[in-house]
Amino acid sequence: MRKLKIFEIERIEADEFKQVDKIPVVLVLDNIRSAHNVGSFFRTADAFRIEHIFLCGITAQPPSNEIRKTALGATESVNWTYMDDSVECVDKLKEKGFTVAGVEQVDNPVLLQDFCPEKSKPLALVFGNEVKGVRQRVLDNCHFAIEIPQFGTKHSLNVSVSGGIVIWEVFKKIGLQLIG
């Protein structure tokens, strides 16, 4: 086994990325205060060909040195929009036919391993603030919530780590057939 050099890893350029098929998934970031976490979402969205990111409320927006540091150029490839209100964003996505799932711990969640996205419907995944999570009024407008099972002593994962786990799981279930 030999580690590949960066020039040996075949990747498309940002302008080509804009043209290729994406998986029918968008992300809604509800008041995520850390620009580093936002940058991580951009980088993960690029890796798994997420269609769009909606940055809502206090969520940091490009250009930002902190976002740039973790996104490593993904703000140039992944489409994004800023919206002041996450509830309005969720409502507009629902009007467009999206299934909207909050990623949060709730009293009646769909566990991530049991989540089966409808392949014929676009999906919006809502991620919340690092301390407070997805706000209740945003959750009230979601169709359901997905929960990542945890077995340690902590009550939650870092939001960008949660994003990576959920996005990869969704990609495995719908993206591999569409892209691979």
VMD Tcl script that builds the backbone (N, CA, C; Angstrom):
set m [mol new atoms 540]
animate dup $m
set s [atomselect $m all]
$s set {name element resname resid chain x y z} {
  {N N MET 1 A 0.855 -1.167 0.000}
  {CA C MET 1 A 0.000 0.000 0.000}
  {C C MET 1 A 0.900 1.229 0.000}
  {N N ARG 2 A 0.532 2.207 -0.855}
  {CA C ARG 2 A 1.263 3.463 -0.949}
  {C C ARG 2 A 0.273 4.609 -0.929}
  {N N LYS 3 A 0.511 5.569 -0.079}
  {CA C LYS 3 A -0.353 6.742 -0.019}
  {C C LYS 3 A -0.254 7.504 -1.337}
  {N N LEU 4 A -1.427 7.911 -1.866}
  {CA C LEU 4 A -1.443 8.661 -3.115}
  {C C LEU 4 A -1.024 10.105 -2.892}
  {N N LYS 5 A -0.348 10.661 -3.871}
  {CA C LYS 5 A -0.029 12.087 -3.863}
  {C C LYS 5 A -1.250 12.837 -4.379}
  {N N ILE 6 A -1.380 14.093 -4.010}
  {CA C ILE 6 A -2.572 14.874 -4.338}
  {C C ILE 6 A -2.851 14.874 -5.843}
  {N N PHE 7 A -1.827 14.936 -6.685}
  {CA C PHE 7 A -2.035 14.967 -8.134}
  {C C PHE 7 A -2.457 13.610 -8.694}
  {N N GLU 8 A -2.328 12.547 -7.910}
  {CA C GLU 8 A -2.746 11.216 -8.347}
  {C C GLU 8 A -4.227 10.942 -8.056}
  {N N ILE 9 A -4.833 11.766 -7.217}
  {CA C ILE 9 A -6.242 11.574 -6.866}
  {C C ILE 9 A -7.079 12.317 -7.895}
  {N N GLU 10 A -7.864 11.579 -8.634}
  {CA C GLU 10 A -8.655 12.187 -9.699}
  {C C GLU 10 A -9.904 12.856 -9.117}
  {N N ARG 11 A -9.960 14.182 -9.284}
  {CA C ARG 11 A -11.109 14.958 -8.845}
  {C C ARG 11 A -11.474 15.930 -9.955}
  {N N ILE 12 A -12.730 16.295 -9.992}
  {CA C ILE 12 A -13.172 17.271 -10.973}
  {C C ILE 12 A -12.889 18.679 -10.453}
  {N N GLU 13 A -12.838 19.636 -11.361}
  {CA C GLU 13 A -12.622 21.037 -10.994}
  {C C GLU 13 A -13.948 21.659 -10.561}
  {N N ALA 14 A -13.878 22.809 -9.868}
  {CA C ALA 14 A -15.073 23.467 -9.328}
  {C C ALA 14 A -16.071 23.813 -10.423}
  {N N ASP 15 A -15.610 24.301 -11.579}
  {CA C ASP 15 A -16.546 24.652 -12.647}
  {C C ASP 15 A -17.232 23.417 -13.220}
  {N N GLU 16 A -16.527 22.298 -13.284}
  {CA C GLU 16 A -17.141 21.042 -13.735}
  {C C GLU 16 A -18.130 20.521 -12.693}
  {N N PHE 17 A -17.785 20.678 -11.413}
  {CA C PHE 17 A -18.668 20.257 -10.324}
  {C C PHE 17 A -20.031 20.938 -10.452}
  {N N LYS 18 A -20.023 22.203 -10.827}
  {CA C LYS 18 A -21.281 22.949 -10.971}
  {C C LYS 18 A -22.195 22.302 -12.019}
  {N N GLN 19 A -21.613 21.608 -12.997}
  {CA C GLN 19 A -22.374 21.041 -14.110}
  {C C GLN 19 A -22.812 19.592 -13.893}
  {N N VAL 20 A -22.138 18.847 -13.029}
  {CA C VAL 20 A -22.440 17.425 -12.876}
  {C C VAL 20 A -23.713 17.208 -12.062}
  {N N ASP 21 A -24.298 16.026 -12.199}
  {CA C ASP 21 A -25.483 15.679 -11.421}
  {C C ASP 21 A -25.161 15.655 -9.937}
  {N N LYS 22 A -26.093 16.156 -9.167}
  {CA C LYS 22 A -25.979 16.135 -7.709}
  {C C LYS 22 A -27.044 15.194 -7.156}
  {N N ILE 23 A -26.878 14.795 -5.909}
  {CA C ILE 23 A -27.946 14.027 -5.290}
  {C C ILE 23 A -29.022 15.021 -4.857}
  {N N PRO 24 A -30.295 14.628 -4.870}
  {CA C PRO 24 A -31.389 15.567 -4.568}
  {C C PRO 24 A -31.533 15.837 -3.072}
  {N N VAL 25 A -30.469 16.398 -2.507}
  {CA C VAL 25 A -30.411 16.676 -1.077}
  {C C VAL 25 A -29.893 18.099 -0.891}
  {N N VAL 26 A -30.562 18.845 -0.009}
  {CA C VAL 26 A -30.083 20.167 0.390}
  {C C VAL 26 A -29.906 20.170 1.901}
  {N N LEU 27 A -29.060 21.080 2.359}
  {CA C LEU 27 A -28.820 21.239 3.789}
  {C C LEU 27 A -29.353 22.587 4.230}
  {N N VAL 28 A -29.969 22.608 5.403}
  {CA C VAL 28 A -30.412 23.850 6.028}
  {C C VAL 28 A -29.637 23.960 7.343}
  {N N LEU 29 A -28.827 25.008 7.452}
  {CA C LEU 29 A -28.041 25.219 8.662}
  {C C LEU 29 A -28.729 26.303 9.476}
  {N N ASP 30 A -29.309 25.896 10.599}
  {CA C ASP 30 A -30.131 26.752 11.457}
  {C C ASP 30 A -29.292 27.339 12.589}
  {N N ASN 31 A -28.838 28.576 12.401}
  {CA C ASN 31 A -28.108 29.304 13.446}
  {C C ASN 31 A -26.842 28.606 13.932}
  {N N ILE 32 A -26.045 28.116 13.006}
  {CA C ILE 32 A -24.764 27.511 13.381}
  {C C ILE 32 A -23.750 28.631 13.546}
  {N N ARG 33 A -23.235 28.783 14.765}
  {CA C ARG 33 A -22.424 29.956 15.084}
  {C C ARG 33 A -20.967 29.830 14.661}
  {N N SER 34 A -20.437 28.626 14.545}
  {CA C SER 34 A -19.025 28.445 14.223}
  {C C SER 34 A -18.806 28.416 12.710}
  {N N ALA 35 A -18.025 29.369 12.235}
  {CA C ALA 35 A -17.693 29.396 10.808}
  {C C ALA 35 A -16.888 28.154 10.418}
  {N N HIS 36 A -16.119 27.607 11.348}
  {CA C HIS 36 A -15.371 26.379 11.052}
  {C C HIS 36 A -16.337 25.223 10.776}
  {N N ASN 37 A -17.398 25.128 11.565}
  {CA C ASN 37 A -18.410 24.092 11.303}
  {C C ASN 37 A -19.081 24.322 9.950}
  {N N VAL 38 A -19.368 25.567 9.626}
  {CA C VAL 38 A -19.977 25.873 8.324}
  {C C VAL 38 A -19.039 25.438 7.205}
  {N N GLY 39 A -17.762 25.739 7.338}
  {CA C GLY 39 A -16.789 25.314 6.331}
  {C C GLY 39 A -16.740 23.805 6.180}
  {N N SER 40 A -16.848 23.098 7.293}
  {CA C SER 40 A -16.870 21.626 7.236}
  {C C SER 40 A -18.090 21.121 6.484}
  {N N PHE 41 A -19.238 21.772 6.680}
  {CA C PHE 41 A -20.430 21.386 5.922}
  {C C PHE 41 A -20.208 21.588 4.422}
  {N N PHE 42 A -19.590 22.692 4.044}
  {CA C PHE 42 A -19.309 22.921 2.622}
  {C C PHE 42 A -18.413 21.816 2.052}
  {N N ARG 43 A -17.394 21.466 2.794}
  {CA C ARG 43 A -16.449 20.447 2.318}
  {C C ARG 43 A -17.127 19.087 2.189}
  {N N THR 44 A -17.968 18.732 3.159}
  {CA C THR 44 A -18.701 17.466 3.097}
  {C C THR 44 A -19.715 17.493 1.966}
  {N N ALA 45 A -20.395 18.625 1.786}
  {CA C ALA 45 A -21.363 18.768 0.697}
  {C C ALA 45 A -20.693 18.587 -0.663}
  {N N ASP 46 A -19.500 19.113 -0.804}
  {CA C ASP 46 A -18.741 18.932 -2.043}
  {C C ASP 46 A -18.402 17.455 -2.242}
  {N N ALA 47 A -17.924 16.805 -1.192}
  {CA C ALA 47 A -17.493 15.403 -1.293}
  {C C ALA 47 A -18.617 14.484 -1.760}
  {N N PHE 48 A -19.855 14.786 -1.339}
  {CA C PHE 48 A -20.970 13.881 -1.634}
  {C C PHE 48 A -22.008 14.500 -2.557}
  {N N ARG 49 A -21.586 15.538 -3.304}
  {CA C ARG 49 A -22.409 16.168 -4.336}
  {C C ARG 49 A -23.791 16.593 -3.850}
  {N N ILE 50 A -23.806 17.280 -2.741}
  {CA C ILE 50 A -25.045 17.852 -2.218}
  {C C ILE 50 A -25.449 19.002 -3.132}
  {N N GLU 51 A -26.728 19.110 -3.376}
  {CA C GLU 51 A -27.263 20.090 -4.329}
  {C C GLU 51 A -27.101 21.540 -3.880}
  {N N HIS 52 A -27.337 21.828 -2.589}
  {CA C HIS 52 A -27.392 23.225 -2.153}
  {C C HIS 52 A -27.297 23.285 -0.635}
  {N N ILE 53 A -26.758 24.400 -0.124}
  {CA C ILE 53 A -26.758 24.662 1.311}
  {C C ILE 53 A -27.483 25.978 1.550}
  {N N PHE 54 A -28.405 25.967 2.509}
  {CA C PHE 54 A -29.091 27.185 2.945}
  {C C PHE 54 A -28.506 27.582 4.296}
  {N N LEU 55 A -27.940 28.771 4.355}
  {CA C LEU 55 A -27.346 29.306 5.573}
  {C C LEU 55 A -28.371 30.251 6.191}
  {N N CYS 56 A -28.844 29.925 7.385}
  {CA C CYS 56 A -29.961 30.672 7.966}
  {C C CYS 56 A -29.598 31.301 9.303}
  {N N GLY 57 A -30.236 32.458 9.558}
  {CA C GLY 57 A -30.069 33.134 10.840}
  {C C GLY 57 A -28.659 33.640 11.037}
  {N N ILE 58 A -28.050 33.288 12.168}
  {CA C ILE 58 A -26.700 33.763 12.486}
  {C C ILE 58 A -25.606 32.938 11.830}
  {N N THR 59 A -25.971 31.946 11.034}
  {CA C THR 59 A -24.974 31.089 10.385}
  {C C THR 59 A -24.024 31.939 9.536}
  {N N ALA 60 A -22.743 31.709 9.709}
  {CA C ALA 60 A -21.723 32.447 8.967}
  {C C ALA 60 A -21.853 32.190 7.473}
  {N N GLN 61 A -21.450 33.192 6.693}
  {CA C GLN 61 A -21.539 33.108 5.238}
  {C C GLN 61 A -20.176 33.401 4.606}
  {N N PRO 62 A -19.923 32.801 3.451}
  {CA C PRO 62 A -18.718 33.200 2.703}
  {C C PRO 62 A -18.893 34.630 2.200}
  {N N PRO 63 A -17.835 35.378 1.984}
  {CA C PRO 63 A -16.456 34.972 2.267}
  {C C PRO 63 A -16.133 35.147 3.753}
  {N N SER 64 A -15.388 34.241 4.268}
  {CA C SER 64 A -14.979 34.258 5.671}
  {C C SER 64 A -13.698 33.443 5.762}
  {N N ASN 65 A -12.690 33.989 6.417}
  {CA C ASN 65 A -11.421 33.250 6.556}
  {C C ASN 65 A -11.609 31.941 7.292}
  {N N GLU 66 A -12.496 31.939 8.314}
  {CA C GLU 66 A -12.721 30.715 9.079}
  {C C GLU 66 A -13.419 29.650 8.229}
  {N N ILE 67 A -14.395 30.059 7.420}
  {CA C ILE 67 A -15.054 29.105 6.522}
  {C C ILE 67 A -14.041 28.600 5.504}
  {N N ARG 68 A -13.303 29.507 4.916}
  {CA C ARG 68 A -12.317 29.158 3.880}
  {C C ARG 68 A -11.305 28.144 4.411}
  {N N LYS 69 A -10.902 28.317 5.673}
  {CA C LYS 69 A -9.885 27.446 6.282}
  {C C LYS 69 A -10.322 25.980 6.296}
  {N N THR 70 A -11.592 25.722 6.591}
  {CA C THR 70 A -12.062 24.327 6.650}
  {C C THR 70 A -12.717 23.875 5.352}
  {N N ALA 71 A -13.275 24.793 4.583}
  {CA C ALA 71 A -13.954 24.417 3.331}
  {C C ALA 71 A -12.961 24.063 2.234}
  {N N LEU 72 A -11.770 24.606 2.282}
  {CA C LEU 72 A -10.721 24.348 1.284}
  {C C LEU 72 A -11.219 24.515 -0.153}
  {N N GLY 73 A -11.954 25.595 -0.399}
  {CA C GLY 73 A -12.415 25.892 -1.753}
  {C C GLY 73 A -13.816 25.401 -2.082}
  {N N ALA 74 A -14.435 24.658 -1.187}
  {CA C ALA 74 A -15.762 24.107 -1.476}
  {C C ALA 74 A -16.840 25.180 -1.570}
  {N N THR 75 A -16.575 26.378 -1.056}
  {CA C THR 75 A -17.556 27.458 -1.217}
  {C C THR 75 A -17.647 27.894 -2.676}
  {N N GLU 76 A -16.659 27.531 -3.475}
  {CA C GLU 76 A -16.668 27.854 -4.906}
  {C C GLU 76 A -17.398 26.788 -5.727}
  {N N SER 77 A -17.548 25.597 -5.181}
  {CA C SER 77 A -18.189 24.516 -5.936}
  {C C SER 77 A -19.629 24.265 -5.508}
  {N N VAL 78 A -19.928 24.414 -4.228}
  {CA C VAL 78 A -21.262 24.102 -3.708}
  {C C VAL 78 A -22.132 25.363 -3.740}
  {N N ASN 79 A -23.308 25.253 -4.336}
  {CA C ASN 79 A -24.250 26.372 -4.367}
  {C C ASN 79 A -24.814 26.618 -2.974}
  {N N TRP 80 A -24.986 27.890 -2.638}
  {CA C TRP 80 A -25.527 28.234 -1.327}
  {C C TRP 80 A -26.344 29.509 -1.423}
  {N N THR 81 A -27.246 29.644 -0.445}
  {CA C THR 81 A -28.108 30.817 -0.333}
  {C C THR 81 A -28.212 31.179 1.136}
  {N N TYR 82 A -28.214 32.474 1.423}
  {CA C TYR 82 A -28.488 32.921 2.793}
  {C C TYR 82 A -29.969 33.264 2.907}
  {N N MET 83 A -30.605 32.802 3.984}
  {CA C MET 83 A -31.974 33.179 4.324}
  {C C MET 83 A -31.998 33.565 5.798}
  {N N ASP 84 A -32.678 34.634 6.098}
  {CA C ASP 84 A -32.741 35.135 7.471}
  {C C ASP 84 A -33.460 34.160 8.401}
  {N N ASP 85 A -34.513 33.505 7.912}
  {CA C ASP 85 A -35.383 32.706 8.772}
  {C C ASP 85 A -35.418 31.240 8.328}
  {N N SER 86 A -34.990 30.345 9.216}
  {CA C SER 86 A -34.978 28.908 8.920}
  {C C SER 86 A -36.377 28.359 8.689}
  {N N VAL 87 A -37.364 28.854 9.435}
  {CA C VAL 87 A -38.739 28.374 9.268}
  {C C VAL 87 A -39.237 28.705 7.862}
  {N N GLU 88 A -38.985 29.917 7.417}
  {CA C GLU 88 A -39.381 30.312 6.061}
  {C C GLU 88 A -38.665 29.437 5.028}
  {N N CYS 89 A -37.396 29.149 5.254}
  {CA C CYS 89 A -36.635 28.287 4.351}
  {C C CYS 89 A -37.266 26.897 4.270}
  {N N VAL 90 A -37.552 26.310 5.422}
  {CA C VAL 90 A -38.169 24.979 5.473}
  {C C VAL 90 A -39.527 24.991 4.771}
  {N N ASP 91 A -40.328 26.020 5.031}
  {CA C ASP 91 A -41.645 26.102 4.395}
  {C C ASP 91 A -41.532 26.190 2.875}
  {N N LYS 92 A -40.580 26.957 2.369}
  {CA C LYS 92 A -40.392 27.078 0.916}
  {C C LYS 92 A -39.940 25.753 0.312}
  {N N LEU 93 A -39.081 25.040 1.029}
  {CA C LEU 93 A -38.641 23.732 0.534}
  {C C LEU 93 A -39.806 22.738 0.508}
  {N N LYS 94 A -40.641 22.774 1.529}
  {CA C LYS 94 A -41.821 21.896 1.544}
  {C C LYS 94 A -42.755 22.221 0.369}
  {N N GLU 95 A -42.928 23.515 0.074}
  {CA C GLU 95 A -43.758 23.921 -1.067}
  {C C GLU 95 A -43.200 23.386 -2.380}
  {N N LYS 96 A -41.889 23.221 -2.443}
  {CA C LYS 96 A -41.236 22.702 -3.654}
  {C C LYS 96 A -41.214 21.176 -3.690}
  {N N GLY 97 A -41.833 20.531 -2.692}
  {CA C GLY 97 A -41.933 19.075 -2.699}
  {C C GLY 97 A -40.859 18.336 -1.929}
  {N N PHE 98 A -40.038 19.047 -1.172}
  {CA C PHE 98 A -38.994 18.393 -0.388}
  {C C PHE 98 A -39.592 17.703 0.831}
  {N N THR 99 A -39.037 16.561 1.178}
  {CA C THR 99 A -39.239 15.975 2.493}
  {C C THR 99 A -38.212 16.638 3.386}
  {N N VAL 100 A -38.645 17.157 4.537}
  {CA C VAL 100 A -37.743 17.894 5.414}
  {C C VAL 100 A -37.554 17.120 6.717}
  {N N ALA 101 A -36.298 16.809 7.010}
  {CA C ALA 101 A -35.963 16.065 8.223}
  {C C ALA 101 A -35.007 16.879 9.072}
  {N N GLY 102 A -35.391 17.127 10.308}
  {CA C GLY 102 A -34.464 17.720 11.259}
  {C C GLY 102 A -33.531 16.632 11.758}
  {N N VAL 103 A -32.311 16.986 12.027}
  {CA C VAL 103 A -31.371 16.038 12.634}
  {C C VAL 103 A -31.248 16.465 14.089}
  {N N GLU 104 A -31.964 15.732 14.935}
  {CA C GLU 104 A -32.112 16.171 16.323}
  {C C GLU 104 A -32.594 15.012 17.184}
  {N N GLN 105 A -32.383 15.139 18.477}
  {CA C GLN 105 A -32.901 14.173 19.438}
  {C C GLN 105 A -34.300 14.625 19.837}
  {N N VAL 106 A -35.288 13.798 19.524}
  {CA C VAL 106 A -36.689 14.107 19.805}
  {C C VAL 106 A -37.343 12.899 20.456}
  {N N ASP 107 A -38.596 13.062 20.873}
  {CA C ASP 107 A -39.270 11.969 21.568}
  {C C ASP 107 A -39.676 10.813 20.660}
  {N N ASN 108 A -39.761 11.029 19.363}
  {CA C ASN 108 A -40.168 9.960 18.458}
  {C C ASN 108 A -39.342 10.038 17.167}
  {N N PRO 109 A -38.035 9.754 17.263}
  {CA C PRO 109 A -37.186 9.934 16.093}
  {C C PRO 109 A -37.232 8.749 15.134}
  {N N VAL 110 A -36.731 8.991 13.946}
  {CA C VAL 110 A -36.377 7.913 13.028}
  {C C VAL 110 A -34.878 7.719 13.234}
  {N N LEU 111 A -34.465 6.549 13.679}
  {CA C LEU 111 A -33.038 6.302 13.878}
  {C C LEU 111 A -32.343 6.264 12.517}
  {N N LEU 112 A -31.166 6.827 12.456}
  {CA C LEU 112 A -30.458 6.968 11.182}
  {C C LEU 112 A -30.351 5.650 10.429}
  {N N GLN 113 A -30.037 4.577 11.121}
  {CA C GLN 113 A -29.879 3.296 10.434}
  {C C GLN 113 A -31.194 2.782 9.850}
  {N N ASP 114 A -32.331 3.262 10.359}
  {CA C ASP 114 A -33.646 2.845 9.860}
  {C C ASP 114 A -34.213 3.806 8.814}
  {N N PHE 115 A -33.564 4.932 8.604}
  {CA C PHE 115 A -34.069 5.940 7.681}
  {C C PHE 115 A -33.923 5.469 6.239}
  {N N CYS 116 A -35.041 5.458 5.530}
  {CA C CYS 116 A -35.066 5.078 4.119}
  {C C CYS 116 A -35.609 6.247 3.304}
  {N N PRO 117 A -34.733 7.064 2.735}
  {CA C PRO 117 A -35.217 8.209 1.960}
  {C C PRO 117 A -35.989 7.757 0.729}
  {N N GLU 118 A -37.042 8.513 0.412}
  {CA C GLU 118 A -37.793 8.231 -0.806}
  {C C GLU 118 A -36.940 8.681 -1.981}
  {N N LYS 119 A -36.628 7.771 -2.859}
  {CA C LYS 119 A -35.747 8.091 -3.977}
  {C C LYS 119 A -36.379 9.064 -4.969}
  {N N SER 120 A -37.705 9.143 -4.976}
  {CA C SER 120 A -38.399 10.004 -5.937}
  {C C SER 120 A -38.639 11.420 -5.404}
  {N N LYS 121 A -38.310 11.675 -4.120}
  {CA C LYS 121 A -38.549 12.994 -3.528}
  {C C LYS 121 A -37.238 13.617 -3.079}
  {N N PRO 122 A -37.072 14.911 -3.345}
  {CA C PRO 122 A -35.875 15.568 -2.829}
  {C C PRO 122 A -35.946 15.676 -1.307}
  {N N LEU 123 A -34.783 15.731 -0.685}
  {CA C LEU 123 A -34.672 15.702 0.773}
  {C C LEU 123 A -33.933 16.934 1.270}
  {N N ALA 124 A -34.452 17.538 2.329}
  {CA C ALA 124 A -33.768 18.627 3.028}
  {C C ALA 124 A -33.418 18.140 4.428}
  {N N LEU 125 A -32.167 18.304 4.808}
  {CA C LEU 125 A -31.690 17.936 6.137}
  {C C LEU 125 A -31.380 19.211 6.909}
  {N N VAL 126 A -31.985 19.346 8.099}
  {CA C VAL 126 A -31.832 20.554 8.902}
  {C C VAL 126 A -30.915 20.246 10.084}
  {N N PHE 127 A -29.835 21.032 10.200}
  {CA C PHE 127 A -28.882 20.901 11.300}
  {C C PHE 127 A -28.909 22.188 12.115}
  {N N GLY 128 A -28.779 22.048 13.444}
  {CA C GLY 128 A -28.960 23.205 14.308}
  {C C GLY 128 A -27.723 23.667 15.043}
  {N N ASN 129 A -27.928 24.700 15.811}
  {CA C ASN 129 A -26.917 25.367 16.610}
  {C C ASN 129 A -26.137 24.382 17.479}
  {N N GLU 130 A -24.855 24.677 17.659}
  {CA C GLU 130 A -23.959 23.797 18.405}
  {C C GLU 130 A -24.403 23.558 19.843}
  {N N VAL 131 A -25.052 24.519 20.465}
  {CA C VAL 131 A -25.471 24.376 21.867}
  {C C VAL 131 A -26.945 24.008 21.970}
  {N N LYS 132 A -27.790 24.700 21.221}
  {CA C LYS 132 A -29.238 24.538 21.360}
  {C C LYS 132 A -29.859 23.575 20.356}
  {N N GLY 133 A -29.125 23.153 19.348}
  {CA C GLY 133 A -29.660 22.232 18.350}
  {C C GLY 133 A -30.627 22.926 17.405}
  {N N VAL 134 A -31.449 22.131 16.735}
  {CA C VAL 134 A -32.475 22.670 15.838}
  {C C VAL 134 A -33.580 23.244 16.726}
  {N N ARG 135 A -33.929 24.492 16.474}
  {CA C ARG 135 A -34.955 25.140 17.297}
  {C C ARG 135 A -36.307 24.432 17.149}
  {N N GLN 136 A -37.080 24.423 18.226}
  {CA C GLN 136 A -38.371 23.737 18.238}
  {C C GLN 136 A -39.294 24.249 17.141}
  {N N ARG 137 A -39.330 25.547 16.911}
  {CA C ARG 137 A -40.243 26.065 15.885}
  {C C ARG 137 A -39.820 25.629 14.483}
  {N N VAL 138 A -38.538 25.326 14.295}
  {CA C VAL 138 A -38.088 24.766 13.015}
  {C C VAL 138 A -38.484 23.291 12.959}
  {N N LEU 139 A -38.245 22.568 14.056}
  {CA C LEU 139 A -38.646 21.153 14.106}
  {C C LEU 139 A -40.143 20.986 13.872}
  {N N ASP 140 A -40.933 21.919 14.385}
  {CA C ASP 140 A -42.388 21.848 14.206}
  {C C ASP 140 A -42.782 21.870 12.730}
  {N N ASN 141 A -41.926 22.415 11.889}
  {CA C ASN 141 A -42.227 22.494 10.457}
  {C C ASN 141 A -41.574 21.376 9.653}
  {N N CYS 142 A -40.798 20.527 10.314}
  {CA C CYS 142 A -40.189 19.379 9.637}
  {C C CYS 142 A -41.187 18.220 9.587}
  {N N HIS 143 A -41.007 17.341 8.632}
  {CA C HIS 143 A -41.857 16.153 8.544}
  {C C HIS 143 A -41.539 15.160 9.665}
  {N N PHE 144 A -40.264 15.053 10.017}
  {CA C PHE 144 A -39.818 14.141 11.082}
  {C C PHE 144 A -38.389 14.509 11.444}
  {N N ALA 145 A -37.849 13.807 12.437}
  {CA C ALA 145 A -36.458 14.027 12.844}
  {C C ALA 145 A -35.687 12.712 12.775}
  {N N ILE 146 A -34.447 12.842 12.354}
  {CA C ILE 146 A -33.511 11.718 12.309}
  {C C ILE 146 A -32.580 11.853 13.506}
  {N N GLU 147 A -32.326 10.732 14.158}
  {CA C GLU 147 A -31.402 10.730 15.293}
  {C C GLU 147 A -30.262 9.755 15.035}
  {N N ILE 148 A -29.060 10.192 15.342}
  {CA C ILE 148 A -27.884 9.313 15.282}
  {C C ILE 148 A -27.767 8.637 16.646}
  {N N PRO 149 A -27.888 7.315 16.706}
  {CA C PRO 149 A -27.755 6.637 18.003}
  {C C PRO 149 A -26.354 6.868 18.582}
  {N N GLN 150 A -26.281 7.045 19.892}
  {CA C GLN 150 A -25.008 7.248 20.572}
  {C C GLN 150 A -24.971 6.367 21.807}
  {N N PHE 151 A -23.797 5.905 22.156}
  {CA C PHE 151 A -23.687 4.914 23.217}
  {C C PHE 151 A -22.692 5.285 24.311}
  {N N GLY 152 A -22.207 6.509 24.285}
  {CA C GLY 152 A -21.254 6.955 25.298}
  {C C GLY 152 A -21.920 7.809 26.353}
  {N N THR 153 A -21.135 8.645 26.995}
  {CA C THR 153 A -21.640 9.469 28.084}
  {C C THR 153 A -22.116 10.843 27.633}
  {N N LYS 154 A -21.689 11.301 26.474}
  {CA C LYS 154 A -22.049 12.635 25.997}
  {C C LYS 154 A -23.435 12.618 25.352}
  {N N HIS 155 A -24.083 13.765 25.394}
  {CA C HIS 155 A -25.447 13.876 24.893}
  {C C HIS 155 A -25.532 14.208 23.415}
  {N N SER 156 A -24.406 14.611 22.817}
  {CA C SER 156 A -24.472 14.999 21.416}
  {C C SER 156 A -23.105 14.896 20.759}
  {N N LEU 157 A -23.122 15.025 19.446}
  {CA C LEU 157 A -21.903 15.085 18.647}
  {C C LEU 157 A -21.725 16.512 18.141}
  {N N ASN 158 A -20.520 16.865 17.737}
  {CA C ASN 158 A -20.312 18.136 17.067}
  {C C ASN 158 A -21.205 18.180 15.834}
  {N N VAL 159 A -21.778 19.340 15.534}
  {CA C VAL 159 A -22.757 19.445 14.448}
  {C C VAL 159 A -22.156 19.079 13.092}
  {N N SER 160 A -20.915 19.450 12.829}
  {CA C SER 160 A -20.348 19.091 11.528}
  {C C SER 160 A -20.011 17.600 11.460}
  {N N VAL 161 A -19.699 16.997 12.593}
  {CA C VAL 161 A -19.505 15.541 12.630}
  {C C VAL 161 A -20.839 14.853 12.352}
  {N N SER 162 A -21.905 15.336 12.997}
  {CA C SER 162 A -23.245 14.799 12.724}
  {C C SER 162 A -23.574 14.930 11.247}
  {N N GLY 163 A -23.240 16.094 10.673}
  {CA C GLY 163 A -23.481 16.301 9.252}
  {C C GLY 163 A -22.771 15.267 8.400}
  {N N GLY 164 A -21.506 15.025 8.700}
  {CA C GLY 164 A -20.758 14.030 7.923}
  {C C GLY 164 A -21.357 12.642 8.018}
  {N N ILE 165 A -21.773 12.255 9.212}
  {CA C ILE 165 A -22.358 10.924 9.411}
  {C C ILE 165 A -23.670 10.801 8.642}
  {N N VAL 166 A -24.557 11.769 8.810}
  {CA C VAL 166 A -25.883 11.699 8.164}
  {C C VAL 166 A -25.757 11.809 6.648}
  {N N ILE 167 A -24.942 12.733 6.173}
  {CA C ILE 167 A -24.793 12.909 4.727}
  {C C ILE 167 A -24.214 11.649 4.090}
  {N N TRP 168 A -23.232 11.030 4.715}
  {CA C TRP 168 A -22.668 9.790 4.174}
  {C C TRP 168 A -23.727 8.689 4.143}
  {N N GLU 169 A -24.495 8.560 5.201}
  {CA C GLU 169 A -25.533 7.525 5.251}
  {C C GLU 169 A -26.575 7.748 4.156}
  {N N VAL 170 A -26.993 8.989 3.970}
  {CA C VAL 170 A -27.960 9.306 2.910}
  {C C VAL 170 A -27.336 9.038 1.539}
  {N N PHE 171 A -26.084 9.432 1.374}
  {CA C PHE 171 A -25.401 9.198 0.101}
  {C C PHE 171 A -25.338 7.702 -0.210}
  {N N LYS 172 A -25.019 6.888 0.788}
  {CA C LYS 172 A -24.977 5.431 0.574}
  {C C LYS 172 A -26.323 4.907 0.095}
  {N N LYS 173 A -27.399 5.473 0.629}
  {CA C LYS 173 A -28.743 4.967 0.326}
  {C C LYS 173 A -29.290 5.476 -0.995}
  {N N ILE 174 A -28.932 6.682 -1.422}
  {CA C ILE 174 A -29.486 7.200 -2.687}
  {C C ILE 174 A -28.430 7.685 -3.671}
  {N N GLY 175 A -27.337 8.190 -3.170}
  {CA C GLY 175 A -26.339 8.802 -4.046}
  {C C GLY 175 A -25.530 7.826 -4.866}
  {N N LEU 176 A -25.171 6.713 -4.278}
  {CA C LEU 176 A -24.349 5.751 -5.018}
  {C C LEU 176 A -25.049 5.250 -6.275}
  {N N GLN 177 A -26.372 5.073 -6.204}
  {CA C GLN 177 A -27.098 4.614 -7.392}
  {C C GLN 177 A -27.166 5.725 -8.438}
  {N N LEU 178 A -27.272 6.981 -8.019}
  {CA C LEU 178 A -27.416 8.091 -8.953}
  {C C LEU 178 A -26.087 8.482 -9.600}
  {N N ILE 179 A -25.001 8.403 -8.834}
  {CA C ILE 179 A -23.727 8.897 -9.315}
  {C C ILE 179 A -22.788 7.760 -9.688}
  {N N GLY 180 A -22.765 6.727 -8.850}
  {CA C GLY 180 A -21.800 5.642 -9.057}
  {C C GLY 180 A -22.306 4.694 -10.017}
}
mol reanalyze $m
mol bondsrecalc $m
mol representation Tube
mol addrep $m
